[in-house]
Amino acid sequence: MNLQKYRADLIRFQSFIALFLLCLALSIMSDKFLTVSNAWNVMRQISVNICISTGMTLIVLTAGIDLSVGSVLALCGAITAGLLRNGIEFPSGNLFIGFTLFGAVVAGILTGSALGAFNGWAITKFKVPPFVATLAMLTIARGLTMLWTQGFPISGLGDTFLYFGTGWLLGIPVPVWISGTIVLIAVLITNKTRLGRYIYAIGGNESASKLSGINVSKVKITVYTIAGALAAVGGILVTSRLDSAQPNAGTSYELDSIAAVVIGGTSLSGGRGSILGTVQGAIIIGVLNNGLVLLNVSPFWQQVVKGFVILLAVIIDKSNSKND
């Protein structure tokens, strides 16, 4: 009995243990790691992944997956930057539509929401596996990004827009405030609302959820829509921080997002996990990325290390699932 309790406690705090050991190792190997400036740098960097991973968690809890978040991030960031910088011009009608900062940001988020809703619609309407549907959207969104930008960065977006990604509020970076607010709302949704209960129910047993009267299609479309909107928020933060919308932005972000979700204890089979666990996973990924840079590890080896970390997390997840 004591052994079972010990094992349960170990599983519950495995993310904290991994984070502590990682920080301890990096602090020994690099004297730059345990500094205030580096800590805020890590928090600013992981804010984007937290936004994306929050939406990814909701999807994975329904036993789904979204491989398109990186491309959606790039497209929404580019659309926001393009509308803010250039507006929309209709030469045939001699018409020009300019966008305020608020209008451009809303347009970017609505674009992400629409792409996410399309993913959910394709998955529920045509029974396309989430892996295939979102893989197709990955290619579509990346192609649309190239068409929108013509392959060139969109820069010079103004100091007000830069505040989203580089500003400070009450001594804390603005991206941290934004991602923290998103996490708080997502925690309330998953723990205190009917939608949250439905998400867990669908991931636990979709057939039983249908028989109990849950509109599974509606819930899934809602979840993918939220994930698309949060990817757009991440795109706006990245674009703001760089003062430039890069056509190739968001490459491999979906891998960091999935890694954060799995490391945070959310089961890829659905029905088990939490938003706060994902935040812990995102912090681990962020600290790992930061540590590898401080140690001057080659970017190629960084990919190898992160790949093994993801594989290890999935193995642990499967092992925990068998023993439940």
C-alpha positions in Angstrom: 0.0 0.0 0.0 2.8 2.4 0.9 4.6 1.4 -2.2 1.6 2.3 -4.3 1.2 5.6 -2.5 4.9 6.4 -3.1 4.6 5.6 -6.8 1.5 7.8 -7.1 3.3 10.7 -5.4 6.3 10.2 -7.7 4.1 10.3 -10.8 2.3 13.4 -9.5 5.5 15.3 -8.9 7.6 13.9 -11.8 7.5 17.2 -13.7 8.7 19.1 -10.6 11.5 16.6 -10.0 12.6 16.7 -13.6 12.6 20.6 -13.6 14.6 20.7 -10.3 17.2 18.3 -11.5 17.5 20.1 -14.9 18.0 23.5 -13.2 20.5 22.0 -10.7 22.6 20.5 -13.6 22.5 23.7 -15.7 23.4 25.9 -12.7 26.5 23.8 -12.1 27.5 23.8 -15.8 26.8 27.5 -16.5 27.3 30.5 -14.2 24.9 32.5 -16.4 21.9 30.3 -15.8 20.9 31.3 -12.3 20.6 35.1 -13.0 17.5 37.3 -12.9 18.0 38.5 -16.5 18.2 34.9 -17.8 15.2 33.9 -15.8 13.1 36.7 -17.3 14.5 35.8 -20.7 13.4 32.2 -20.3 9.9 33.3 -19.1 9.5 35.6 -22.1 10.5 32.8 -24.5 8.3 30.2 -23.1 5.2 32.5 -23.1 4.7 31.7 -26.8 4.9 28.0 -26.2 2.5 28.3 -23.2 -0.1 30.0 -25.4 0.2 27.3 -28.1 0.5 24.4 -25.6 -2.6 25.5 -23.7 -4.7 25.0 -26.8 -2.8 21.8 -27.6 -3.7 20.4 -24.2 -7.4 20.9 -24.8 -7.1 19.0 -28.1 -5.0 16.2 -26.6 -7.5 15.8 -23.8 -10.1 14.9 -26.4 -7.6 12.3 -27.8 -6.7 14.5 -30.8 -3.6 16.2 -32.0 -2.8 19.4 -34.0 0.3 19.5 -36.1 -0.6 22.8 -37.8 -0.1 25.3 -34.9 3.4 26.4 -36.0 2.1 27.3 -39.5 -1.1 28.9 -38.2 1.1 30.9 -35.9 3.2 32.1 -38.9 0.2 33.0 -41.0 -1.7 34.9 -38.3 1.4 36.8 -37.3 2.0 37.7 -41.0 -1.6 38.8 -41.5 -1.5 41.0 -38.4 1.7 42.6 -39.5 0.6 43.0 -43.1 -2.7 44.6 -42.2 -1.1 46.9 -39.6 1.7 47.9 -42.0 0.0 48.0 -45.4 -3.8 47.6 -44.9 -5.8 46.2 -47.8 -5.9 47.8 -51.2 -8.4 47.2 -54.0 -6.9 48.9 -57.1 -9.9 48.1 -59.3 -12.3 49.9 -57.0 -9.8 52.6 -56.0 -10.4 51.5 -52.4 -7.9 51.3 -49.5 -8.8 49.9 -46.0 -6.4 50.8 -43.2 -6.2 48.9 -39.9 -5.7 50.1 -36.4 -3.6 48.1 -34.0 -6.7 46.6 -32.4 -8.2 45.8 -35.8 -5.1 44.1 -37.1 -4.8 42.0 -33.9 -8.4 41.0 -34.0 -8.1 40.0 -37.7 -5.1 37.8 -36.8 -6.9 36.0 -34.0 -10.0 35.6 -36.1 -7.9 34.0 -38.8 -6.4 31.5 -36.4 -9.9 30.7 -35.0 -11.2 30.1 -38.5 -8.3 27.8 -39.4 -8.8 25.9 -36.1 -12.6 25.6 -36.8 -11.8 24.3 -40.2 -9.6 21.6 -38.7 -12.4 20.6 -36.3 -15.0 20.6 -39.1 -12.8 18.4 -41.3 -12.2 16.0 -38.4 -15.8 15.7 -37.3 -17.7 16.1 -40.6 -15.5 13.8 -42.8 -14.0 11.6 -40.0 -10.5 12.5 -41.1 -8.0 11.5 -38.5 -6.7 14.6 -36.6 -3.1 13.7 -37.6 -3.9 13.8 -41.3 -6.3 16.8 -41.1 -3.9 19.0 -39.2 -0.9 17.8 -41.3 -2.8 19.1 -44.3 -3.5 22.4 -42.6 0.2 22.7 -41.7 1.0 22.7 -45.5 -2.0 24.9 -46.4 -1.2 27.6 -43.8 2.5 27.6 -44.6 1.7 28.1 -48.3 -0.8 30.9 -47.5 1.9 32.6 -45.4 4.3 32.5 -48.3 1.6 33.9 -50.6 0.7 36.7 -48.2 4.3 37.7 -47.6 5.7 36.9 -51.0 8.5 35.2 -49.2 9.8 38.5 -47.6 9.6 39.6 -44.0 7.1 42.3 -43.0 9.0 44.7 -40.7 8.7 48.2 -39.1 5.5 47.6 -37.2 5.7 50.5 -34.7 6.6 50.9 -31.0 3.0 50.3 -29.8 2.9 46.9 -31.4 6.4 46.0 -30.1 5.0 46.5 -26.6 3.2 43.2 -26.8 6.4 41.2 -27.2 9.0 43.3 -25.5 7.3 45.6 -23.0 7.1 45.4 -19.2 4.2 45.8 -16.9 4.7 46.1 -13.1 8.1 44.7 -13.5 7.0 41.6 -15.4 7.3 41.1 -19.2 4.0 41.7 -21.0 4.1 38.2 -22.7 4.2 36.6 -19.3 1.0 38.5 -18.3 -0.7 37.5 -21.6 0.2 33.8 -21.3 -0.6 33.8 -17.5 -4.1 35.2 -18.3 -4.7 32.5 -20.9 -3.6 29.8 -18.5 -5.9 31.1 -15.8 -8.9 31.2 -18.2 -8.1 27.7 -19.5 -7.8 26.3 -16.0 -11.2 27.7 -15.1 -12.7 26.3 -18.3 -11.3 22.8 -17.7 -12.1 22.7 -14.0 -15.3 24.7 -13.6 -17.3 24.6 -16.8 -19.5 22.1 -18.6 -17.2 22.4 -21.6 -14.3 21.2 -19.5 -16.2 18.2 -18.2 -17.2 17.3 -21.8 -13.6 17.6 -23.0 -12.4 15.1 -20.4 -15.4 12.8 -21.0 -14.8 12.7 -24.8 -11.1 11.9 -24.2 -12.0 9.2 -21.7 -14.6 7.4 -23.8 -16.0 9.1 -26.9 -18.7 6.5 -27.5 -20.0 6.7 -24.0 -20.0 10.5 -24.3 -22.2 10.3 -27.4 -24.6 8.0 -25.7 -24.9 10.3 -22.7 -26.0 13.1 -25.0 -22.8 15.2 -25.5 -22.5 16.9 -28.8 -19.1 15.5 -29.5 -18.7 17.3 -32.9 -19.5 20.7 -31.4 -17.1 20.2 -28.5 -14.3 19.2 -30.8 -14.8 22.1 -33.2 -14.9 24.4 -30.2 -11.6 23.0 -28.9 -9.8 23.2 -32.3 -11.1 26.8 -32.7 -9.7 27.8 -29.3 -6.4 26.2 -30.2 -6.2 28.1 -33.5 -7.0 31.4 -31.7 -4.2 30.7 -29.2 -1.8 29.9 -31.9 -2.6 33.3 -33.4 -1.9 34.9 -30.1 1.5 33.2 -30.1 2.1 34.4 -33.6 1.4 38.0 -32.6 3.8 37.7 -29.7 6.6 36.3 -31.9 6.0 39.0 -34.5 6.0 41.7 -31.9 9.1 40.5 -30.2 11.0 40.4 -33.6 9.4 43.5 -35.0 9.0 41.4 -38.1 6.7 38.7 -39.5 9.0 36.0 -40.9 7.6 33.7 -43.6 9.3 30.7 -41.9 8.2 31.6 -38.4 6.8 28.8 -36.1 8.9 26.0 -37.7 8.9 23.0 -35.3 6.8 24.9 -32.7 4.3 22.1 -32.9 7.0 19.7 -31.6 7.8 21.9 -28.6 4.1 22.2 -27.9 3.4 18.5 -28.0 6.5 17.9 -25.9 5.3 20.4 -23.2 1.9 18.7 -23.2 3.3 15.2 -22.8 6.0 16.1 -20.3 3.4 17.9 -18.3 1.5 14.6 -17.8 -1.3 14.8 -20.3 -2.0 11.4 -21.9 -1.9 11.2 -25.7 -4.8 8.7 -25.3 -6.9 11.6 -24.0 -9.0 12.1 -20.9 -6.1 12.6 -18.4 -4.0 15.7 -17.8 -4.1 19.3 -16.8 -3.3 22.8 -18.0 -1.0 23.5 -15.1 0.9 20.3 -15.9 1.4 21.6 -19.4 2.8 24.9 -18.0 5.4 22.8 -16.1 6.2 20.9 -19.3 6.6 24.2 -21.2 9.0 25.5 -18.5 11.0 22.3 -18.7 11.3 22.7 -22.5 12.1 26.4 -22.2 14.8 25.8 -19.6 16.3 22.9 -21.7 16.4 25.1 -24.8 18.0 28.0 -22.8 20.5 25.7 -21.1 21.6 24.1 -24.4 22.2 27.6 -25.9 24.2 28.8 -22.8 26.3 25.6 -23.1 27.0 26.4 -26.8 25.5 23.1 -27.9 25.1 22.9 -31.7 21.5 23.6 -32.9 21.7 20.2 -34.6 22.4 18.4 -31.4 19.7 20.5 -29.7 17.2 18.8 -32.0 18.6 15.4 -31.1 18.3 16.1 -27.4 14.7 17.4 -27.6 13.8 14.4 -29.7 15.0 12.0 -27.0 13.2 14.0 -24.3 9.9 13.7 -26.2 10.5 10.0 -26.7 11.2 9.5 -23.0 8.1 11.5 -22.0 5.9 9.3 -24.3 7.5 6.1 -22.8 6.8 7.3 -19.3 3.2 8.3 -20.3 2.6 4.8 -21.7 4.1 3.2 -18.7 1.9 5.2 -16.4 -1.2 4.3 -18.4 -0.5 0.6 -18.2 -0.2 0.7 -14.5 -3.4 2.8 -13.9 
